Amino acid sequence: MVRVYKHENDAPLYEVYVNIRSKSGKRAQRRVRGFKSEEEASKYEAKLLREAERDLIEKEEAGETWEYIVDKFEENLRHNKRLHAHTRLDYVAAVRKHTEAFMRRPVSSITRMDAKSLFEELKLKGLSIGHQKKIKIILNRLHSFAVEEGMTTESQSPFRSIEFPREDEKVPEILSIDQIKLLLRLAKELNHPWYPVWATALLTGMRNGELYGLRFSDVDFDNKLITLTRSYNTRTRSFKSTKSGCWRQIPISPELEMLLKELKLQTGTRSEVFPRLPGWEKGIQAKILRTFCKLIGLPSIKFHTLRACFATQLIRTGVPPIQIQKICGWKDLETMQIYIRLAGIEVQGVTDGLTLMPETELMGKVVKLFAE
């Protein structure tokens, strides 16, 4: 297209604009200005058209851009009911945030070196190895989606070759039985508003959202059972099913029964077991617990640690792991293995039969140790 775009000293100036599109929707554009005659501009138009056509052919051969595939991936995830809505949003948000530099590039142009550089940047930003591994999984899924939909001919994901150094396993947070008793005793003595919530968490292993959503209609005092069917989501400010998606039952111990009956007397007409404590619906329960623990000289723990304490103490009292798994709502025993290790049940007493040192030397050391 040739047209006048402005006048200079009463003389028109012409521009040439070319815009072509392929059947797949890709587009190539060219614009050149400054021609003093329509004839000159028209002659240049053919050259500009050839350049645009070459550009379009290159784009077709290179395949779709990363941005286009991310958009289509997001559309596809909306129909994936196996993933929670927030999980789907997190997937796409992570891709857009960390691969912004790839957006205008064809997928086929993204190399292993690009992938390596990306994860070097993530490392410099301070992302943990665990977080980086999750991003790698998402990027590989996205690339597989592009291959399945015929959006790229590159069958091998450039991110698949990324390897991570072994990360030292961290010992999970946990409180000893004496620390648990101290936490509850001081919280009760100080009349801390969160005392009933903390105590119930330690006596049931319930998650934060499950505690928030607990109603007295879920509590069966006659059969001494709590039936859990829902959980509160602080992100959506709404109730949903439990994390596992299944209802479960928790036995009510004598201590818990006394606590729940006291709460029942205090509630009046309220259907929820616990009062709506300030900030709870916004997810500040961990901050409040950490602050109190620091105040009384205990390790600073997150709220979820109370659930770990419950599981660990049950293991130490000899409750079979399969029963604890059902009470806590874990779908498999993999998570249970963490708490079994924490409880020390697997190794407790296994060295008692070792008698390697001379008896006189051994007894002398023991006597000296206890005499100090």
Secondary structure, 3 states (H helix, E strand, C coil): CEEEEEEECCEEEEEEEEEEECCCCCEEEEEEEEECCHHHHHHHHHHHHHHHHHHHHHHHHHCCEHHHHHHHHHHHHCCCCCCCHHHHHHHHHHHHHHCHHHCCCEHHHCCHHHHHHHHHHHHHCCCCHHHHHHHHHHHHHHHHHHHHCCCCCCCCCCCCCCCCCCCCCCCCCCCCHHHHHHHHHHHHHCCCCCHHHHHHHHHHCCCHHHHHHCEHHHEECCCCEEEECCEEECCCCEEECCCCCCCEEEECCHHHHHHHHHHHHHHCCCCECCCCCCCHHHCCHHHHHHHHHHHCCCCCCCCCHHHHHHHHHHHHCCCCHHHHHHHHCCCCCHHHHHHHHHHCCCCCCCCCCCCCCCHHHHHHHHHHHHHC
